[in-house]
Amino acid sequence: MIRSMTAFARSTALGKGNWSVEIRSLNHRYFEFSAKLPQFLYPVERRIKDLVQSKMRRGKVTLSISQEGAEEADKEFVLDEKAVRYYRSAMKKLRQEFGLEADVSVRDLMALPKIFKIDKPQADPEKIWVDLKKVLNQTLANALKLKETEGRKLAVDVSKRLGFISATVNKVEKRVSGNTEFYFKKLRERLGKILKDSNIDSERVYREAALLAERSDVTEEIVRLKGHLDYFKKRLKDTQEVGRELDFICQEMHREINTLGVKSQVLEVSSQVVFVKKELEKIREQIQNVE
């Protein structure tokens, strides 16, 4: 079953890791990826992108990953000796230049800003990836379910329109059946009247009449249209990436029906050609949403 490119999914893993992962996917001709990650995930950013792309082949995908408590976990407060020395030097200068006698106690230093700095140990990317991958896979699975649900809706609508087109093409086929012979007879009769008293080679005239009649034959266009319709219906049930291919088939069907409309000289067929074109445009709009 085809999949839509539009989806939103979110997963949260409590316990070890406390990960929160969000994925948004919108329509796009190609795969475009952007991620909002905490800095400590930068070493595994490429792995994250590769995993997402293995599940989503097309679309504008936005990923957001956060970790509850990540800013506070595993932090250590370390004395900033450089800051202490700076404060001591400044206070010594104050005593010397302004004659201040009071000394500075440890309590005084503790009250000063930036005496302590926060030091966080370097996280192990391999351990991070093991925990994160589970949550990311779950989020991707949720997103794919939504894509498939939306894809089924699209497939139902497209299949209905393909049915309308098939029925119309069958009507056109019946209507134009035998038209080549009919056009040839009409042309021969008209040319016969015009050339009744002329010395023009009648055999050559008949050949030209036959050529003109054959040019109005739309049998090949109808055969190709039916072939495209059958193939389209078959691919619509496929689980692989088919969006670009179906879009191309839509273009081919539009080209065939357009040629048919130009060649056919039947007024009734012209209105049916317009109907098929409208349905093809609606189908193509839907296919733009298919992965």
N, C-alpha and C positions, 0 to 999 in steps of 0.2 A: 504494500500500500504506500502511496506517495506521502511525503511529509511536507508540512508547511514550514516556511522559514521563520515564522513569527512564534515566539514562545517566551515565557518568563517562568523561572523556577528558583526556589530558594530552599536550602537545606541548612540545618543547624545540628552540630554534633556536640552534645554535652559530655561531661566527663573529661577524659584526657584530650587536650587540644582545644576544646571549646571553640571549634571553628564555626564560622558563619559564611556560607557561600551563596552568592546570587548570580544568576545567568540571565541575560536578556538577549534575545535574538530578533533582529528586524530584517526586512527584505533588503537584499543587495545582490548585485549580479555575480560578485565573487565572494570569497571568504575574507572578511576584514575583522581583525581581532584587536581588542584593547582591554587592558586589565588594570584594576586599581588594587594594588597589593601593598601590604606593609613592607618596610625596607628589608626585613630579615628573610623575606621570601624571594628576593631578587635572584639568588643562586639557582632556584628551581623554576624560574619564570618560563624558560624555554620548554621544560617538561610539561608545564601547565598548558601552554599553548598547543603543543603537539597532541596532548590528550584530548583537548577540546576539539581540535581540528579533525581528529580521527573519528569523532562522533557527529560533527556538524561540518559538512563540506561546503555549504554556501550560506551567505547571510552576514549581516553586520552583528557580530557577537561581542557583548560587553560583559566582562566578568569582574565581580567585586568579592574580595576575600578579606575577612577580618577575623581576629582572634580575641575573644573576650578575656580581658585581664592581661593581654599581651604586653601592655606598657608597664605593668607593675610586677608581673611574674619574674622570678629569678633575678631581681635587681639587688644590688649590694651598694651600701653607702660607704664611700671611701673618702678618707681625709684628703683634702686638696692641699698638699704641702706647699705648693707654689703660692696659693692664695694666702696661706698663713704667713709665709715669709713676706709677702707683699704688705699685709696688714702690720706686721711687726716693724718693718722698715718705715712705713708711713708714720706709725706712732712714735718711733724713735726720733724722726725728723720733727714731729710736733713738739716733743719735749725739748729738743735742742733749740729750736727757733722761737718757741713761745714760752720757754721756761716752765713747762708743766712737769710736776714731780711725781704724780701718781703713776704707778706701774699698771700693766695690763695683766689680768688674771685669766685663767682658763675659761672661767664663766663668761668673761667679757668676750673672749674670742668666739665662744660657742654661739653667742647672740648675733654675731656678724653674718651677713648673707654670703652664700657660696663657699662656706668653709668646708662643707662636704659636697662631693659630687657623686652622681649615680653611675655605677658601672654595671653593665649587663654582660654576662659571658657570651661569647660567640656561639650561636646555635648550630647544631649539626644538621646540615641540609638533608642528609640521608634519612635521619630520624624524622625530620619535619615532613618529608615527602611521603613516608609510609603512612602517617596519620592523615595527612591532607588528601592523599589520593583517594582514600575510602569515601570521604565526604564529597569530594569533587565528582567521583563516579556516580554517587547517589543523586547528586544535583543534576548531572547530565542525563541520567536515566529518567528523572522526573520531567525534564525539559523535552526529552524525546517522546515521552508519552503524550505530552500536550501537542507536540508537532504532529504526531500520528493521528490524534483525535481531530485536529483541525484539517489534516490532510484528507481524512475520510469524508469530511463535509465538502471539501473542494472537489473530491473525486465524484461524489454524488451529483453535484451541480454540473460538472464538466461532462459526465456521462449522459446526463439528460440532454444537454445541448448537442452532444455528438449524435444522439438518437434523432433529434430534430433535423440535423444536417443530413444524416443518412437517408431519412425518409424523403427529404426534399430532393436529394440527388437521384433517388430512384424515380421520383416523379419526372424530373428533367429527362432522365434516360428514356422513359416511356414516351414522353412528349416529342423528343427529337428522333425517335426510332424511325428509320426510313426517310428522313429528311433529305439525305444526299440525293437519292433517286428522284425525290419530288422536286428539289431545286434544279436538278439537271433537266428534267422534262419541261419545267416552266421556262427555263432559260432557252432551251432548244426551240420551244414553240414561239417565244418572243423574237428570238433571233431569226427564225424562219420567216416570220412575217416581215421583219425589217429588211432581210436580204433576199426577199422573193424575186425582185427584179435586178439583183446585183450579180456581178461577175466574180465576187469574192469566193474563194475556195470554201465550200460548205464543210468539208472534212476538218479543215483547220478550225473553223468556227465551233464545231462540235467538241473538238479537243479543248478549246479554251473554255467552253461551257462546262465541260466535265471537271476541269481544273478549278474553276470558280466554285462549283458545287462541292468539290472535295475539301476546299478550304473552309467551308462552313461546317464540316463534320467535326463533332466534339467528342467522338467516341474515346479517343486517347485520353482526353482530359478527365472524362468520367471514370475510366478505368484507373487512372492514377489517383484520383480523388478517393475512390473506394479503397484502394490499397493503403493510402495514407490514413484513412479513417480506421481501418482494421488494425494497422500497426499502432496507432495512437491508443486505441482501446486496450491493446495488449500491454503496452508500456505503462499505461495508467495503473495497472495492477502490480507493477514491479516495486520491489522494496529498495532498489538501488537509486542513486542520484540520477534523476531523469528530467529535471527542470529545463536545462538548456536544450536537450534533445527535443522535448515536446514543444518548446518555443520555436525551434527550427522547423518542425513538422507543421506547425500552425502557419508559418510563413509560406511553406511549400503549398499547402492547401489553398491559401489565399491567392497565390500566384495561379494555380490551376483554375480556380473558380473565376478569377478575373479574365483569364484567357477564354474560358468557356463563354462568359458574358459577351466578350468582344466578337467572337466567331458566330455565336448563335444569332439568327435573325428572327427568332420567335419572341413576340412581346411578352407572352406569359412566362417564358424562361427568364427574361430580364428581371422581373419582380422576384422570382425565386432566387436568382443570383444575389440580389440585394439582401434578401433574408439570410442567406448563407454567410455573406460577408459580415453582417451584424453579429451573428452567432459566433463566428470565428474571432471577432474582436473581443467579445465577452469572454470567450475561452482563454484567449491570450492574456487578458487582464488577470484571470485567475491563475494561469500558469506562472506569471511573474512572481507569485507567492510560493511556488513549489521549489523545494530544495533539489 
